[in-house]
Amino acid sequence: MIKRAHFFCNQNKRKRPLNRLSLILVLVLSLLVFQSSNLSASDEINIVTSVFPLKEFAEAVCGDRGEVSLLLPPGAEIHTWKPRPSDIVRISSADIFIYIGRDLEPWLHGILRSVKNPKLRILEASQGISLMEEESHRHQHADEHEAVDPHIWLDFEIDQIIIDKITAVLSEVHPEGSSIFKRNAGIYKEKLQKLDIKYREGLRSCVHRTFIIGGHAAFGYLARRYNLHQISLYGLSPDSKPTAKQLIEVIEEAKEHKIKTIYFEIAVSDDLTRVISEEIGARILVLNPGANLSKEQLRSGVTFFDIMEKNLESLKHGLICK
């Protein structure tokens, strides 16, 4: 019995070093996993965009290789919003900043010149794209330069060009993810192509080809692509209020084209839209440029495609399309 007890005692002594070794191995492996997770988190590409469509485009291309945030707070109007010091810090600390161009975000010019991060890649999405001039000179004052339309994301073919630009920048910043970025870009571009076909087919046979919007002239690219004509109250900027004479001109054009639907933007006051509606006996529908989302839309996960699908339905109803 003594020998057997001694045997068990020795056996227990042999087990202890093994248990300690196992514990050490577990700790080392845990540390490696922790370090690996930290490394992958730090390797994530930090992308900031100025408007919602660019945010969705960047998210679609980078997938889980990056974190994309929107500079605009929910509900803010891109033309008139002014960044805070904290927003400037966000741009400075990003790997990539994507914006449309000085015609949409004039407040960005001075900010970008003051950014001191040499590694920050800045992508101006409209660079190299031929911008439309304002259709009507009704909204221009004598001392103003000729206005160009910066709402390029409302042309789904231009969106595909922007997707390619984002893919190229991401591939430069993160070369090992290039094949993934290209694959993701291809998938998203295919969705844009299908949306383009849906618009073309949906707006092919309509009683009216002219639509009036009681907001700013954000839909010029969309109108051009699908052979429509846009008449707006506010010109290219929603803060350029129309005069009484301009309002009368729009009412006369509505009567001339026998228009019975007036569109308005949620972000712009609908007071003048209602004036026109009452004057010509027209119903009111919504068109959304999609530059930004409200808090409610963010919570519900509204996408660029959701907004564009609703716009198509509104246009089909208002223009009486078959």
C-alpha positions as CSV (number, residue, x, y, z in Angstrom):
1,M,0.0,0.0,0.0
2,I,2.8,2.4,0.8
3,K,4.5,1.7,-2.5
4,R,1.2,2.3,-4.4
5,A,0.7,5.6,-2.6
6,H,4.2,6.6,-3.4
7,F,3.5,5.7,-7.0
8,F,0.4,7.9,-7.1
9,C,2.3,10.7,-5.4
10,N,5.1,10.6,-8.1
11,Q,2.5,10.4,-10.8
12,N,0.9,13.7,-9.5
13,K,4.3,15.3,-9.4
14,R,4.8,14.5,-13.1
15,K,1.4,16.0,-14.0
16,R,2.0,19.4,-12.5
17,P,4.7,20.5,-15.0
18,L,2.4,19.4,-17.8
19,N,-0.5,21.5,-16.4
20,R,1.8,24.5,-16.0
21,L,3.0,24.0,-19.6
22,S,-0.6,23.8,-20.9
23,L,-1.5,27.0,-19.0
24,I,1.5,28.8,-20.5
25,L,0.5,27.6,-24.0
26,V,-3.0,28.9,-23.5
27,L,-1.8,32.3,-22.3
28,V,0.6,32.6,-25.2
29,L,-2.1,31.7,-27.8
30,S,-4.5,34.1,-26.2
31,L,-2.0,36.9,-26.4
32,L,-1.3,36.1,-30.1
33,V,-5.0,36.2,-30.9
34,F,-5.4,39.5,-29.0
35,Q,-2.4,41.0,-30.8
36,S,-3.7,39.7,-34.1
37,S,-7.2,41.2,-33.5
38,N,-5.6,44.5,-32.6
39,L,-3.4,44.4,-35.7
40,S,-6.4,43.8,-38.0
41,A,-8.4,46.6,-36.3
42,S,-5.5,49.0,-36.8
43,D,-5.2,47.9,-40.4
44,E,-8.8,48.9,-41.1
45,I,-8.9,51.8,-43.6
46,N,-10.5,54.9,-42.1
47,I,-12.7,56.6,-44.7
48,V,-14.7,59.8,-44.3
49,T,-17.1,61.0,-47.0
50,S,-18.9,64.3,-47.4
51,V,-22.3,63.0,-48.6
52,F,-24.4,59.9,-48.2
53,P,-24.1,58.4,-51.7
54,L,-20.3,58.5,-51.5
55,K,-20.5,56.8,-48.1
56,E,-22.5,53.9,-49.5
57,F,-20.3,53.6,-52.5
58,A,-17.2,53.4,-50.3
59,E,-18.8,50.9,-48.0
60,A,-19.8,48.7,-50.9
61,V,-16.2,48.6,-52.4
62,C,-14.2,48.3,-49.2
63,G,-16.5,45.8,-47.5
64,D,-15.1,44.7,-44.1
65,R,-11.6,46.1,-44.9
66,G,-12.5,49.6,-43.7
67,E,-14.7,51.8,-41.6
68,V,-16.7,54.5,-43.5
69,S,-18.3,57.5,-41.8
70,L,-20.3,60.4,-43.0
71,L,-19.1,63.9,-42.3
72,L,-22.6,65.5,-42.4
73,P,-24.7,65.0,-39.3
74,P,-28.2,63.6,-39.8
75,G,-30.5,66.0,-41.6
76,A,-27.9,68.6,-42.4
77,E,-28.0,70.4,-45.8
78,I,-24.8,69.9,-47.7
79,H,-24.8,73.3,-49.4
80,T,-25.1,75.4,-46.3
81,W,-23.6,73.2,-43.5
82,K,-20.4,74.4,-41.8
83,P,-18.0,71.9,-40.2
84,R,-17.0,72.1,-36.5
85,P,-13.4,71.8,-35.3
86,S,-14.2,68.1,-34.4
87,D,-15.1,67.5,-38.0
88,I,-11.8,68.9,-39.2
89,V,-10.0,66.5,-36.8
90,R,-12.0,63.6,-38.3
91,I,-10.8,64.5,-41.8
92,S,-7.2,64.9,-40.6
93,S,-7.2,61.5,-38.9
94,A,-8.7,59.6,-41.8
95,D,-6.8,57.5,-44.3
96,I,-9.1,58.6,-47.2
97,F,-11.4,61.6,-47.5
98,I,-13.9,61.5,-50.4
99,Y,-16.0,64.5,-51.5
100,I,-17.8,65.7,-54.6
101,G,-16.1,69.0,-55.4
102,R,-15.9,72.7,-54.6
103,D,-19.3,73.4,-56.4
104,L,-21.1,71.3,-53.8
105,E,-18.9,71.7,-50.7
106,P,-17.3,75.2,-51.1
107,W,-16.6,75.3,-47.4
108,L,-14.1,72.4,-47.8
109,H,-11.4,74.3,-49.8
110,G,-9.9,76.1,-46.8
111,I,-10.2,73.1,-44.5
112,L,-8.3,70.7,-46.9
113,R,-5.5,73.2,-47.3
114,S,-5.0,73.3,-43.5
115,V,-4.9,69.5,-43.1
116,K,-1.4,68.5,-42.1
117,N,-1.7,64.7,-42.4
118,P,0.7,63.8,-45.3
119,K,-0.7,60.3,-45.5
120,L,-4.3,61.4,-46.0
121,R,-5.5,60.5,-49.5
122,I,-8.1,63.0,-50.8
123,L,-10.5,62.0,-53.6
124,E,-12.5,64.6,-55.4
125,A,-15.2,62.5,-57.1
126,S,-16.1,65.1,-59.7
127,Q,-12.6,65.6,-61.0
128,G,-12.3,64.7,-64.7
129,I,-16.1,64.6,-65.1
130,S,-17.8,67.1,-67.4
131,L,-20.3,69.0,-65.2
132,M,-23.6,70.3,-66.4
133,E,-24.3,74.0,-66.5
134,E,-27.4,75.3,-64.9
135,E,-30.3,74.7,-67.3
136,S,-32.0,78.0,-66.8
137,H,-30.5,81.4,-66.2
138,R,-33.6,82.5,-64.4
139,H,-31.8,82.0,-61.0
140,Q,-28.6,83.8,-61.9
141,H,-27.8,87.3,-60.8
142,A,-25.7,89.6,-63.0
143,D,-22.7,89.4,-60.7
144,E,-22.7,85.6,-60.4
145,H,-20.4,83.2,-62.3
146,E,-22.1,80.6,-64.5
147,A,-23.3,77.9,-62.2
148,V,-22.6,74.2,-62.7
149,D,-24.6,71.3,-61.3
150,P,-22.6,69.2,-58.7
151,H,-25.3,66.6,-58.1
152,I,-23.5,64.0,-60.2
153,W,-24.6,60.9,-58.1
154,L,-28.0,61.3,-59.8
155,D,-26.6,59.9,-63.0
156,F,-26.0,56.1,-62.4
157,E,-23.4,55.9,-65.2
158,I,-21.3,58.6,-63.5
159,D,-21.8,56.6,-60.2
160,Q,-20.0,53.7,-61.8
161,I,-17.0,56.0,-62.7
162,I,-16.9,57.2,-59.1
163,I,-16.9,53.5,-57.9
164,D,-13.9,52.9,-60.1
165,K,-12.1,55.9,-58.6
166,I,-12.8,54.7,-55.1
167,T,-11.6,51.2,-56.0
168,A,-8.3,52.7,-57.4
169,V,-7.7,54.8,-54.2
170,L,-8.5,51.9,-51.9
171,S,-6.1,49.6,-53.9
172,E,-3.3,52.1,-53.5
173,V,-3.8,52.5,-49.8
174,H,-4.4,48.7,-49.2
175,P,-2.8,46.8,-52.2
176,E,-3.4,43.4,-50.6
177,G,-7.1,44.0,-50.7
178,S,-7.2,45.1,-54.4
179,S,-8.8,41.9,-55.8
180,I,-11.5,42.1,-53.1
181,F,-12.2,45.8,-53.9
182,K,-12.5,45.1,-57.6
183,R,-14.8,42.2,-57.0
184,N,-17.0,44.3,-54.7
185,A,-17.0,47.2,-57.1
186,G,-18.2,44.9,-59.9
187,I,-21.1,43.7,-57.9
188,Y,-22.2,47.2,-57.0
189,K,-21.8,48.5,-60.5
190,E,-24.0,45.7,-61.7
191,K,-26.7,46.8,-59.3
192,L,-26.4,50.4,-60.6
193,Q,-26.7,49.1,-64.2
194,K,-29.9,47.3,-63.3
195,L,-31.3,50.5,-61.6
196,D,-30.4,52.5,-64.8
197,I,-32.4,50.0,-66.9
198,K,-35.3,50.2,-64.5
199,Y,-35.4,54.0,-64.8
200,R,-35.0,53.9,-68.6
201,E,-37.9,51.4,-69.0
202,G,-40.1,53.1,-66.3
203,L,-39.8,56.6,-67.8
204,R,-39.8,55.6,-71.5
205,S,-43.6,56.2,-72.1
206,C,-44.9,59.1,-70.1
207,V,-47.6,61.6,-70.8
208,H,-45.4,64.4,-69.5
209,R,-41.6,64.9,-69.9
210,T,-41.4,68.1,-67.8
211,F,-41.5,68.1,-64.0
212,I,-41.5,71.0,-61.6
213,I,-39.7,70.8,-58.2
214,G,-40.3,73.3,-55.5
215,G,-36.8,72.9,-54.3
216,H,-33.3,73.3,-55.8
217,A,-32.3,72.1,-59.2
218,A,-30.7,68.8,-58.0
219,F,-32.1,66.5,-60.7
220,G,-30.5,67.9,-63.9
221,Y,-28.3,64.8,-64.5
222,L,-31.3,62.4,-63.9
223,A,-33.4,64.5,-66.3
224,R,-30.7,64.5,-69.0
225,R,-30.2,60.8,-68.8
226,Y,-33.8,59.9,-69.2
227,N,-34.9,62.7,-71.6
228,L,-36.8,64.7,-69.1
229,H,-36.9,68.5,-68.4
230,Q,-36.6,69.9,-64.9
231,I,-38.0,73.2,-63.8
232,S,-37.0,74.3,-60.3
233,L,-37.8,77.2,-58.0
234,Y,-34.5,77.6,-56.2
235,G,-31.8,77.1,-58.9
236,L,-28.8,75.0,-57.9
237,S,-28.7,76.2,-54.3
238,P,-31.7,75.8,-51.9
239,D,-30.8,79.0,-50.1
240,S,-31.3,81.1,-53.3
241,K,-34.9,82.2,-52.8
242,P,-37.0,82.9,-55.9
243,T,-38.5,86.3,-56.6
244,A,-42.2,86.9,-57.1
245,K,-41.6,87.2,-60.9
246,Q,-39.8,83.8,-60.9
247,L,-42.6,82.2,-59.1
248,I,-45.1,83.6,-61.6
249,E,-43.0,82.3,-64.5
250,V,-43.0,78.8,-63.0
251,I,-46.7,78.9,-62.5
252,E,-47.2,79.9,-66.2
253,E,-44.9,77.1,-67.3
254,A,-46.9,74.6,-65.2
255,K,-50.1,75.8,-66.9
256,E,-48.5,75.7,-70.3
257,H,-47.4,72.1,-69.9
258,K,-50.6,71.1,-68.2
259,I,-48.7,69.8,-65.2
260,K,-50.8,68.5,-62.3
261,T,-48.0,67.2,-60.0
262,I,-45.5,69.4,-58.1
263,Y,-42.5,67.8,-56.4
264,F,-40.7,69.0,-53.2
265,E,-37.7,68.1,-51.1
266,I,-38.1,67.2,-47.5
267,A,-35.0,69.3,-46.6
268,V,-36.4,72.4,-48.2
269,S,-39.5,74.3,-47.1
270,D,-42.6,73.4,-49.0
271,D,-44.4,76.8,-48.7
272,L,-43.8,77.9,-52.3
273,T,-44.6,74.4,-53.5
274,R,-48.0,74.6,-51.9
275,V,-48.5,78.1,-53.4
276,I,-48.0,76.6,-56.9
277,S,-50.0,73.6,-56.1
278,E,-53.0,75.7,-55.1
279,E,-52.6,78.0,-58.0
280,I,-52.7,75.2,-60.7
281,G,-54.7,72.6,-58.7
282,A,-51.8,70.1,-58.6
283,R,-50.9,67.3,-56.1
284,I,-47.6,67.2,-54.3
285,L,-45.1,64.4,-54.3
286,V,-41.6,64.0,-52.9
287,L,-38.3,63.8,-54.8
288,N,-35.2,63.1,-52.7
289,P,-31.7,64.0,-54.0
290,G,-30.3,61.6,-51.3
291,A,-27.3,63.8,-50.3
292,N,-28.0,63.1,-46.7
293,L,-30.3,61.0,-44.4
294,S,-32.5,61.9,-41.5
295,K,-32.0,60.3,-38.1
296,E,-35.1,58.1,-38.8
297,Q,-33.7,57.0,-42.1
298,L,-30.3,56.1,-40.6
299,R,-32.1,54.1,-37.9
300,S,-34.1,52.2,-40.4
301,G,-31.1,51.5,-42.6
302,V,-32.3,53.3,-45.8
303,T,-30.0,52.7,-48.7
304,F,-29.2,54.8,-51.8
305,F,-31.2,52.3,-53.9
306,D,-34.2,52.7,-51.6
307,I,-34.2,56.4,-52.2
308,M,-33.7,56.1,-56.0
309,E,-36.5,53.5,-56.2
310,K,-38.9,55.8,-54.4
311,N,-37.9,58.7,-56.7
312,L,-38.7,56.5,-59.7
313,E,-42.1,55.7,-58.4
314,S,-42.8,59.4,-57.7
315,L,-41.7,60.3,-61.2
316,K,-43.8,57.6,-62.8
317,H,-46.9,58.7,-60.9
318,G,-46.4,62.5,-61.6
319,L,-45.4,62.1,-65.2
320,I,-48.2,59.6,-65.9
321,C,-45.9,56.8,-67.2
322,K,-47.3,53.5,-68.6
